[in-house]
Amino acid sequence: MKPVPLGLANRRELVPDASATAASVGNAGVEVVGTPFLIGYFEMAAHEAILPFCETGEVTVGTRIEVDHLAAALPGRLVVAEAKVVAVDGRRILFEVEVRQGERLLMKGRHGRAVVRLDRLLARAAAD
């Protein structure tokens, strides 16, 4: 793994559709973007930020999610997820994250990721 600089940031922009609503995963009638989808958006922003620092055979995996879901988002409107590196401890990287729809802050918190060797990850998963 190459050194990951503090302050490194990335953003991901997308327009969620009806398949990203809480209703689509079983919360009948709740036609707003579901929490798991918002989490996935900032996870991808964090992953994409540090991917260029991975060596051949390395991948990033999520290790921690600590967020507050503050407001609802409607499908069909632009959502922006941002992730910024605030700490690096060896192969563990901590991000401050937030998700917005327009000026509305939907979610904020911290997200941890680790850089690991893919072959070792898969071998451990298969052994359990």
WOFEN-V496401 format. One record per residue. N is the residue number from 0. D_CENTER is the distance of its C-alpha to the mean C-alpha in whole Angstrom. Layout:
N;D_CENTER / N;D_CENTER
This chain:
0;20 / 1;21 / 2;20 / 3;17 / 4;18 / 5;17 / 6;16 / 7;15 / 8;12 / 9;11 / 10;10 / 11;9 / 12;12 / 13;13 / 14;16 / 15;15 / 16;18 / 17;20 / 18;18 / 19;15 / 20;17 / 21;18 / 22;21 / 23;20 / 24;19 / 25;22 / 26;22 / 27;25 / 28;26 / 29;22 / 30;22 / 31;19 / 32;15 / 33;14 / 34;12 / 35;10 / 36;9 / 37;8 / 38;5 / 39;5 / 40;5 / 41;3 / 42;1 / 43;4 / 44;6 / 45;5 / 46;7 / 47;9 / 48;10 / 49;12 / 50;13 / 51;16 / 52;17 / 53;17 / 54;21 / 55;22 / 56;21 / 57;18 / 58;14 / 59;11 / 60;10 / 61;8 / 62;11 / 63;10 / 64;9 / 65;11 / 66;11 / 67;14 / 68;14 / 69;16 / 70;17 / 71;18 / 72;17 / 73;19 / 74;18 / 75;20 / 76;19 / 77;17 / 78;13 / 79;11 / 80;8 / 81;9 / 82;8 / 83;11 / 84;12 / 85;15 / 86;16 / 87;17 / 88;19 / 89;20 / 90;17 / 91;15 / 92;12 / 93;11 / 94;9 / 95;10 / 96;8 / 97;9 / 98;10 / 99;13 / 100;16 / 101;19 / 102;20 / 103;18 / 104;16 / 105;14 / 106;11 / 107;11 / 108;11 / 109;10 / 110;7 / 111;9 / 112;9 / 113;13 / 114;14 / 115;17 / 116;20 / 117;19 / 118;23 / 119;22 / 120;19 / 121;21 / 122;24 / 123;23 / 124;22 / 125;25 / 126;27 / 127;26
